[in-house]
Amino acid sequence: MRLTIACLLVACLHVSASGYSQDNITLNLKSVELRKAFIAIEKKTDYRFLFDETLIAHKPKIDIQVTERPVTEVLDQ
């Protein structure tokens, strides 16, 4: 009986880890705010970003021109 309960418990609690694959995206943004760049990435991928608006409000505008690049590489730029 204990073995059955232990097996059921393990089977119920078994969690499969699923990570994000290296989603490739294409972006061509010129002179946009960081907030808008994050929104563009969110629309093209399953990623979601949380950030404090006051921290990025006065940052300079950015240009992003990438073709079929992983999201992590785009964020590094």
Residue pairs with C-beta under 8 A, 6 or more apart in sequence:
20 46
20 47
20 71
22 70
22 71
22 72
23 44
23 45
23 46
23 47
23 70
23 71
24 68
24 69
24 70
24 71
25 41
25 44
25 45
25 66
25 68
25 69
25 71
25 74
26 44
26 66
26 67
26 68
26 69
27 37
27 40
27 41
27 44
27 64
27 65
27 66
27 74
28 64
28 65
29 36
29 37
29 40
29 62
29 63
29 64
29 65
30 63
30 65
31 61
31 62
31 63
32 40
32 61
32 62
32 63
32 64
33 56
33 59
33 61
33 62
34 56
34 59
34 62
35 51
35 53
35 56
37 62
37 64
38 49
38 51
41 47
41 49
41 71
41 74
41 75
42 48
42 49
45 71
47 71
64 74
64 77
66 73
66 74
66 77
